Amino acid sequence: MISDAIETTQCQQKDPVDLFHSGHFVKICAPMVRYSKLAFRTLVRKYNCDLCYTPMIIAADFVRSVKARDSEFTTSKGDRPLIVQFAANEAQVLSDAARIVCPFADGIDLNCGCPQRIHDDLKRTVDLCQKAEATGVSWITVHGRNIEERHQPVHYDAIKIIKQNTSIPIVANGDVKTLKDAENIHHMTGTDGVMVARGLLANPAMFAGYEETPLKCIQDWVDIALEHGTPFTCFHHHLMYMMERITSKQEKKVFNVLSSTSAVLDYLNDHYGV
């Protein structure tokens, strides 16, 4: 909650732009609705994630409602550097929302149509990015699909062209499942960072080079989630994603219908010693 954040995070801001001058590409946890909240951000930071985003927040609701602010934005002393993503279509509303969170975050991101960020006519996308650059934005993340291609291959060539036609850092997003994928995309596109969504849900230790979620990461998630008082549905869903690659079809049938934290903890202890 904002009230909880005041003592721990105010006046400890960092400049995330510095990450793009660190000599390696920046590894970023995407703004995932329902999922990239404080507990999950805490987990991925333990496994080499350089920069985290909050879930997308509706700016108008955030400004209007104390309840919305307390439920949508939670942070802590170690949750840095942190970018807060807003969805807004009015400049004043976005500005008002940004003012509320600016003492507790390191940057503000404007959602511009995730997951479609590429026009069929690539010149339109390049033009949009150049106009954004001219306004003074620090960097731009590009999801390399058009509006009809939610599950189609990513146009990394388009991201490369955008990078070649802008001067600010560009971040590539889309279909990153392993650290090797991220490295390849970085080299292929020349981008300054790689943002990951579903790949990190499936394997929060991905940026540390693990091909699948290690048991240590599962244990870390249990500890962090319990410490943060994570609601059961969120706690369970994250585990379902994390264990997708390491459980059999029959095990999934059993685990996915567990209905309490104690049942999940017993299952993990009995089957994995976690």
NUVO-175065 format. One record per atom (N, C-alpha, C): x negated, y negated, z. Coordinates in steps of 0.1 Angstrom, whole numbers, padded with zeros to 4 digits, always signed. Layout:
<nodes>
XYZ/...
</nodes>
This chain:
<nodes>
-0008+0012+0000/+0000+0000+0000/-0009-0012+0000/-0003-0023-0005/-0011-0036-0005/-0015-0040+0009/-0006-0038+0019/-0010-0042+0032/-0021-0033+0038/-0022-0021+0034/-0032-0012+0038/-0045-0015+0031/-0045-0021+0020/-0057-0024+0012/-0064-0036+0016/-0058-0045+0023/-0064-0058+0026/-0077-0057+0033/-0077-0050+0044/-0089-0050+0052/-0101-0042+0046/-0097-0032+0038/-0107-0023+0033/-0113-0027+0020/-0106-0034+0012/-0111-0037-0002/-0113-0051-0006/-0107-0060+0002/-0109-0074-0002/-0123-0079-0001/-0128-0087-0011/-0141-0092-0011/-0152-0082-0013/-0148-0070-0019/-0158-0060-0022/-0158-0057-0037/-0154-0067-0045/-0152-0065-0060/-0165-0062-0067/-0164-0054-0077/-0176-0051-0085/-0172-0055-0100/-0182-0057-0108/-0180-0060-0122/-0181-0048-0130/-0170-0042-0134/-0171-0029-0141/-0177-0031-0155/-0178-0043-0160/-0185-0045-0173/-0200-0041-0172/-0205-0042-0160/-0219-0037-0158/-0221-0023-0161/-0211-0015-0160/-0212+0000-0163/-0215+0002-0178/-0210-0007-0186/-0213-0005-0201/-0227-0009-0205/-0235-0014-0195/-0249-0018-0198/-0258-0009-0189/-0253+0003-0185/-0261+0011-0176/-0270+0021-0184/-0269+0022-0197/-0277+0031-0205/-0271+0044-0208/-0258+0046-0203/-0251+0058-0207/-0237+0055-0210/-0229+0063-0217/-0215+0060-0219/-0207+0062-0206/-0197+0053-0205/-0190+0053-0192/-0179+0063-0193/-0178+0071-0182/-0168+0082-0181/-0156+0077-0173/-0144+0077-0179/-0133+0070-0174/-0121+0079-0172/-0114+0078-0160/-0102+0085-0158/-0090+0076-0162/-0082+0081-0171/-0071+0074-0178/-0060+0070-0168/-0052+0060-0172/-0040+0056-0164/-0028+0066-0167/-0027+0076-0159/-0017+0086-0161/-0005+0084-0151/+0007+0082-0157/+0019+0081-0149/+0020+0093-0139/+0023+0090-0127/+0025+0100-0116/+0012+0107-0111/+0001+0107-0119/-0010+0115-0116/-0023+0108-0112/-0027+0097-0118/-0039+0090-0115/-0038+0081-0103/-0033+0086-0092/-0031+0079-0080/-0043+0081-0071/-0043+0074-0060/-0055+0073-0051/-0062+0087-0048/-0054+0097-0044/-0059+0110-0041/-0067+0116-0052/-0061+0116-0064/-0067+0121-0076/-0079+0113-0080/-0079+0100-0079/-0090+0092-0082/-0102+0095-0073/-0098+0097-0060/-0109+0101-0050/-0115+0114-0054/-0108+0123-0059/-0113+0136-0064/-0123+0135-0075/-0118+0128-0086/-0126+0128-0098/-0139+0119-0096/-0138+0110-0087/-0150+0102-0084/-0161+0111-0078/-0157+0122-0071/-0167+0131-0065/-0175+0139-0076/-0169+0139-0088/-0175+0147-0099/-0178+0138-0111/-0186+0127-0108/-0192+0119-0119/-0183+0110-0127/-0171+0108-0123/-0163+0098-0130/-0167+0084-0126/-0170+0076-0136/-0176+0062-0133/-0165+0052-0130/-0154+0053-0136/-0144+0042-0136/-0130+0048-0136/-0121+0044-0127/-0107+0049-0126/-0097+0038-0129/-0086+0042-0135/-0074+0034-0137/-0063+0039-0128/-0055+0029-0124/-0042+0033-0117/-0032+0039-0128/-0022+0045-0124/-0011+0048-0133/-0005+0035-0139/+0001+0035-0150/+0007+0023-0155/+0018+0018-0146/+0018+0005-0143/+0027-0001-0134/+0036-0011-0142/+0049-0011-0140/+0057-0021-0147/+0056-0034-0139/+0050-0044-0146/+0046-0057-0139/+0059-0064-0133/+0070-0064-0140/+0082-0071-0136/+0087-0065-0122/+0087-0052-0122/+0091-0045-0109/+0081-0048-0098/+0069-0048-0101/+0058-0050-0091/+0059-0064-0085/+0062-0074-0093/+0063-0087-0089/+0075-0089-0080/+0086-0083-0085/+0099-0086-0079/+0102-0078-0066/+0095-0066-0064/+0099-0058-0053/+0087-0054-0044/+0089-0057-0031/+0078-0052-0022/+0078-0037-0021/+0090-0031-0022/+0090-0016-0022/+0082-0010-0034/+0084-0016-0046/+0077-0012-0057/+0062-0014-0055/+0057-0025-0049/+0043-0027-0047/+0037-0017-0038/+0045-0014-0027/+0040-0004-0017/+0039+0010-0023/+0048+0014-0032/+0048+0027-0037/+0039+0029-0049/+0037+0018-0057/+0029+0019-0069/+0015+0017-0068/+0010+0010-0058/-0004+0006-0057/-0009+0009-0043/-0018+0019-0043/-0025+0022-0030/-0040+0023-0034/-0048+0018-0025/-0063+0019-0027/-0070+0020-0014/-0083+0021-0015/-0091+0023-0003/-0105+0018-0005/-0114+0018+0005/-0127+0012+0004/-0135+0019-0007/-0134+0032-0008/-0143+0039-0017/-0137+0040-0032/-0125+0034-0034/-0118+0035-0046/-0123+0024-0056/-0136+0024-0059/-0141+0014-0068/-0152+0019-0077/-0154+0013-0089/-0146+0003-0094/-0132+0008-0099/-0122-0001-0098/-0108+0002-0101/-0102-0008-0110/-0095-0002-0120/-0087-0010-0130/-0072-0008-0128/-0065-0018-0126/-0050-0017-0125/-0044-0019-0139/-0036-0009-0143/-0029-0011-0156/-0015-0015-0154/-0011-0026-0161/+0003-0031-0161/+0009-0030-0175/+0022-0028-0175/+0030-0029-0188/+0038-0042-0186/+0037-0051-0196/+0044-0064-0195/+0046-0069-0209/+0057-0077-0211/+0059-0084-0223/+0060-0099-0222/+0058-0103-0209/+0058-0118-0207/+0045-0122-0200/+0038-0132-0205/+0025-0136-0200/+0026-0140-0185/+0036-0147-0182/+0037-0152-0168/+0039-0141-0158/+0047-0131-0162/+0049-0119-0153/+0036-0112-0151/+0029-0109-0162/+0016-0103-0161/+0006-0110-0152/+0006-0123-0154/-0003-0132-0146/+0001-0131-0131/+0014-0131-0128/+0018-0130-0114/+0014-0117-0108/+0016-0106-0116/+0012-0093-0110/-0003-0092-0108/-0010-0098-0118/-0025-0097-0116/-0030-0105-0104/-0023-0116-0101/-0027-0124-0089/-0025-0116-0076/-0015-0108-0076/-0012-0100-0064/-0023-0090-0061/-0027-0083-0072/-0037-0072-0070/-0051-0076-0071/-0054-0088-0076/-0068-0091-0079/-0078-0091-0068/-0073-0093-0055/-0083-0092-0044/-0087-0077-0041/-0079-0068-0047/-0081-0054-0043/-0086-0045-0055/-0088-0051-0066/-0092-0044-0078/-0103-0051-0086/-0109-0044-0096/-0120-0050-0103/-0116-0054-0117/-0104-0051-0121/-0100-0055-0134/-0085-0052-0137/-0079-0059-0146/-0065-0057-0150/-0065-0053-0165/-0057-0042-0167/-0055-0037-0181/-0041-0039-0185/-0039-0042-0198/-0026-0044-0204/-0023-0032-0213/-0013-0024-0210/-0009-0013-0218/-0003-0018-0231/-0008-0014-0242/-0004-0019-0256/+0002-0008-0264/+0008+0002-0258/+0015+0012-0266/+0009+0026-0266/+0003+0030-0254/-0002+0044-0253/+0009+0054-0255/+0007+0065-0263/-0006+0069-0268/-0009+0064-0282/+0000+0056-0288/-0002+0052-0302/-0010+0038-0302/-0021+0039-0307/-0028+0026-0307/-0035+0024-0321/-0032+0032-0331/-0038+0031-0344/-0026+0028-0354/-0028+0018-0363/-0018+0016-0374/-0022+0024-0386/-0012+0028-0394/-0015+0035-0407/-0025+0026-0415/-0022+0013-0415/-0032+0004-0422/-0042+0000-0411/-0054+0006-0412/-0064+0004-0401/-0068-0011-0400/-0067-0018-0411/-0070-0032-0411/-0062-0040-0400/-0049-0035-0399/-0041-0042-0388/-0046-0039-0374/-0051-0027-0372/-0057-0024-0359/-0069-0031-0356/-0078-0032-0366/-0091-0040-0365/-0088-0054-0362/-0078-0060-0369/-0074-0074-0368/-0069-0076-0353/-0060-0067-0349/-0055-0068-0335/-0066-0068-0325/-0076-0059-0326/-0087-0058-0317/-0096-0070-0317/-0098-0076-0329/-0106-0088-0330/-0098-0100-0324/-0085-0100-0325/-0078-0111-0319/-0078-0109-0304/-0078-0097-0299/-0079-0094-0284/-0093-0099-0279/-0103-0095-0287/-0116-0099-0284/-0118-0114-0283/-0111-0121-0292/-0112-0136-0292/-0106-0142-0280/-0096-0135-0274/-0090-0141-0262/-0098-0139-0249/-0109-0131-0250/-0118-0130-0239/-0117-0117-0231/-0110-0107-0237/-0109-0094-0230/-0123-0088-0228/-0125-0080-0218/-0138-0074-0215/-0141-0062-0223/-0131-0054-0226/-0133-0042-0234/-0119-0037-0239/-0119-0029-0249/-0107-0023-0254/-0108-0008-0255/-0097-0001-0251/-0096+0013-0252/-0087+0016-0264/-0092+0025-0273/-0084+0029-0285/-0081+0044-0284/-0068+0047-0284/-0063+0060-0286/-0062+0063-0301/-0069+0072-0307/-0070+0073-0321/-0059+0081-0328/-0047+0078-0325/-0036+0084-0332/-0026+0073-0336/-0018+0075-0346/-0007+0066-0349/+0006+0070-0342/+0016+0063-0345/+0029+0065-0337/+0035+0079-0339/+0032+0085-0351/+0038+0098-0354/+0029+0110-0351/+0018+0107-0344/+0008+0118-0343/+0004+0121-0328/+0014+0122-0320/+0012+0124-0306/+0003+0137-0303/+0006+0148-0311/-0001+0160-0309/-0010+0164-0321/-0013+0154-0329/-0022+0157-0341/-0036+0153-0337/-0046+0158-0346/-0060+0155-0343/-0062+0140-0342/-0072+0136-0335/-0076+0122-0332/-0084+0117-0344/-0082+0104-0348/-0089+0098-0359/-0102+0091-0353/-0112+0099-0351/-0124+0093-0345/-0131+0084-0355/-0129+0086-0368/-0135+0077-0378/-0129+0063-0377/-0116+0063-0373/-0110+0050-0372/-0115+0042-0359/-0117+0050-0349/-0123+0044-0337/-0137+0038-0340/-0145+0046-0348/-0158+0042-0352/-0158+0028-0359/-0148+0027-0368/-0147+0015-0376/-0143+0003-0367/-0134+0005-0358/-0131-0005-0348/-0143-0010-0340/-0151+0000-0336/-0163-0003-0329/-0173-0011-0337/-0174-0008-0350/-0183-0015-0359/-0179-0029-0362/-0166-0032-0360/-0161-0045-0363/-0157-0054-0351/-0162-0050-0339/-0160-0058-0327/-0174-0059-0320/-0175-0068-0311/-0187-0071-0304/-0186-0066-0289/-0174-0065-0284/-0173-0061-0270/-0173-0046-0269/-0174-0040-0257/-0174-0026-0255/-0160-0020-0260/-0161-0008-0266/-0149-0001-0271/-0150+0013-0264/-0138+0017-0259/-0137+0030-0253/-0128+0039-0261/-0133+0052-0264/-0125+0061-0272/-0117+0070-0262/-0105+0073-0267/-0095+0081-0259/-0088+0091-0269/-0086+0103-0264/-0079+0113-0271/-0086+0127-0273/-0079+0137-0268/-0084+0151-0270/-0098+0154-0265/-0101+0149-0253/-0114+0152-0246/-0111+0163-0236/-0117+0175-0238/-0114+0186-0229/-0127+0190-0221/-0139+0186-0225/-0151+0190-0218/-0161+0178-0219/-0171+0179-0210/-0181+0169-0211/-0188+0169-0224/-0190+0180-0230/-0196+0181-0244/-0187+0174-0254/-0174+0175-0253/-0165+0168-0262/-0168+0153-0260/-0168+0148-0248/-0170+0134-0245/-0184+0129-0251/-0194+0137-0249/-0207+0133-0255/-0207+0133-0270/-0200+0143-0276/-0199+0143-0291/-0191+0131-0296/-0180+0128-0289/-0172+0116-0294/-0180+0103-0292/-0187+0102-0281/-0196+0090-0279/-0206+0089-0291/-0212+0099-0294/-0222+0099-0305/-0215+0097-0319/-0204+0103-0321/-0197+0102-0333/-0191+0088-0336/-0187+0082-0326/-0180+0069-0328/-0189+0057-0324/-0199+0059-0316/-0207+0048-0312/-0201+0040-0301/-0190+0045-0295/-0183+0038-0285/-0191+0038-0272/-0187+0029-0263/-0194+0026-0251/-0189+0034-0239/-0177+0040-0240/-0172+0048-0230/-0161+0058-0236/-0158+0068-0228/-0148+0078-0232/-0138+0079-0220/-0125+0078-0224/-0114+0079-0214/-0108+0092-0216/-0105+0099-0204/-0099+0112-0205/-0086+0113-0196/-0076+0119-0201/-0064+0121-0194/-0061+0136-0191/-0055+0143-0200/-0051+0157-0197/-0063+0166-0194/-0075+0163-0200/-0087+0171-0198/-0091+0170-0183/-0089+0159-0177/-0093+0157-0163/-0082+0164-0154/-0070+0163-0158/-0059+0170-0150/-0062+0185-0150/-0067+0191-0161/-0070+0205-0162/-0083+0208-0155/-0092+0199-0154/-0105+0201-0148/-0111+0188-0143/-0107+0185-0131/-0112+0172-0125/-0127+0171-0124/-0134+0183-0125/-0149+0183-0124/-0155+0182-0138/-0147+0179-0148/-0152+0179-0162/-0164+0171-0164/-0164+0159-0158/-0175+0149-0161/-0188+0154-0154/-0187+0163-0145/-0199+0169-0139/-0205+0181-0146/-0198+0184-0158/-0204+0194-0167/-0197+0208-0165/-0187+0209-0156/-0181+0222-0154/-0171+0225-0166/-0171+0237-0171/-0163+0241-0182/-0149+0244-0178/-0147+0248-0165/-0134+0250-0159/-0135+0246-0145/-0123+0244-0138/-0123+0239-0125/-0130+0248-0115/-0140+0244-0108/-0147+0253-0098/-0138+0254-0086/-0140+0264-0078/-0133+0266-0066/-0136+0255-0056/-0148+0250-0056/-0152+0238-0047/-0143+0226-0050/-0140+0224-0063/-0131+0213-0067/-0117+0215-0062/-0112+0227-0062/-0099+0230-0057/-0098+0228-0042/-0109+0232-0035/-0109+0230-0021/-0110+0215-0018/-0118+0207-0026/-0118+0193-0024/-0105+0187-0026/-0097+0191-0036/-0084+0186-0038/-0075+0189-0026/-0075+0201-0021/-0067+0204-0010/-0070+0195+0002/-0083+0193+0005/-0087+0185+0016/-0083+0170+0014/-0085+0165+0002/-0082+0151-0001/-0067+0149-0001/-0059+0158-0007/-0045+0156-0008/-0039+0157+0006/-0043+0166+0015/-0038+0167+0028/-0041+0154+0036/-0054+0149+0034/-0058+0137+0042/-0050+0125+0038/-0046+0124+0025/-0038+0113+0020/-0023+0114+0021/-0019+0126+0026/-0005+0128+0028/+0003+0129+0014/-0004+0135+0005/+0002+0136-0009/+0015+0144-0009/+0025+0139-0015/+0038+0146-0015/+0036+0160-0022/+0044+0170-0017/+0042+0183-0021/+0042+0185-0037/+0052+0179-0043/+0053+0181-0058/+0041+0177-0065/+0035+0165-0061/+0023+0160-0067/+0011+0170-0064/+0010+0173-0051/-0001+0182-0047/+0000+0196-0055/+0012+0201-0056/+0013+0214-0063/+0011+0213-0078/+0016+0202-0084/+0014+0200-0099/+0000+0199-0103/-0008+0192-0095/-0022+0190-0098/-0029+0204-0097/-0025+0212-0087/-0031+0225-0087/-0027+0234-0098/-0015+0233-0103/-0010+0240-0114/-0019+0237-0127/-0021+0224-0129/-0030+0220-0140/-0044+0226-0138/-0050+0224-0126/-0063+0228-0123/-0066+0243-0124/-0056+0251-0121/-0057+0265-0121/-0053+0272-0134/-0048+0264-0144/-0043+0269-0157/-0053+0278-0163/-0066+0275-0164/-0076+0283-0171/-0082+0294-0163/-0079+0294-0150/-0086+0304-0142/-0076+0314-0135/-0063+0314-0139/-0053+0323-0134/-0047+0331-0145/-0043+0343-0142/-0036+0352-0152/-0021+0347-0153/-0015+0352-0164/-0001+0349-0166/+0008+0353-0154/+0005+0364-0149/+0013+0369-0137/+0010+0360-0125/-0002+0357-0123/-0005+0348-0111/+0002+0334-0113/+0002+0329-0125/+0009+0317-0127/+0024+0318-0123/+0030+0329-0127/+0044+0330-0124/+0047+0330-0109/+0038+0335-0101/+0039+0335-0086/+0036+0321-0081/+0024+0316-0085/+0019+0303-0079/+0028+0291-0083/+0033+0291-0095/+0041+0279-0099/+0054+0278-0093/+0060+0288-0086/+0073+0287-0080/+0071+0286-0065/+0059+0285-0060/+0058+0282-0045/+0064+0269-0042/+0070+0269-0030/+0078+0257-0027/+0075+0249-0014/+0063+0252-0008/+0059+0245+0004/+0044+0244+0004/+0039+0234+0011/+0024+0233+0013/+0018+0245+0019/+0025+0250+0030/+0020+0262+0037/+0019+0274+0028/+0029+0276+0019/+0029+0287+0010/+0017+0286+0000/+0014+0274-0005/+0003+0271-0014/-0010+0274-0007/-0011+0269+0005/-0024+0271+0013/-0026+0286+0015/-0016+0293+0019/-0017+0308+0021/-0021+0315+0008/-0015+0311-0003/-0019+0317-0016/-0033+0315-0019/-0038+0303-0018/-0051+0299-0021/-0061+0307-0012/-0058+0308+0000/-0067+0315+0009/-0067+0330+0006/-0056+0336+0004/-0055+0350+0001/-0062+0354-0012/-0060+0346-0022/-0065+0349-0036/-0079+0344-0039/-0083+0333-0033/-0095+0326-0037/-0104+0322-0025/-0099+0325-0013/-0107+0321-0002/-0109+0306+0000/-0099+0299-0005/-0100+0284-0004/-0091+0280+0008/
</nodes>
